[in-house]
Amino acid sequence: MRYCKIALVVILLCSLMNMPAFAAPKVKTTKEIKSISEPILDNILEGFKFDDYQKYSRDFDPSLKLTGARTKFFKVSRYLQTTLGSYLSREYMGSLRKGNMIIVLWKGTFDKTKNDVLIKLVLSEKNNHYLVTGLWLQ
C-alpha cells in the first residue's frame, strides 16, 4: 500500500511537470528570436539617438536600472556619438542560446567609423518576457 502511494505521487508529479501551463515559453526559431530582439534593439538605438533614457531602458532587467544608470547612459550616449556617430544600419548575424539567455548579434554601421561595429544584445527570459541583461557595441 505504501509503495502504491509513493508511485501515485511520483506519477502525479511527473504529469504536472509535463503540463504546458507550467512550462515557460521558449523561443525556438531564428525568426522568433529576431522578431523579439529587433524591436528591443530599435528602442535602445533610438534612445541613444534622442538621449531618451526611458526609451533606451524600456526593456531592461531591473538590475540594469540601478542608481546611477541614468547618468551613465548620458555619458555613454555622448561617447558613442563622438566615436561612432549616428547609427545608420545593421545586419542580423545570428544568435546563441545559453540556458534562459539568448545572445543576439548584429553587424552595425555608424557614420563616423568605416569599421563594422559588433552589436551584442543579451536577453534573459523572466516572467514570460525577454529583458535586456547585457549590451555591447564593439
Helices and strands as residue ranges (DSSP letters): H 2-17, G 20-22, H 30-49, H 53-57, G 62-64, H 69-83, E 87-98, E 101-110, E 117-126, E 129-137
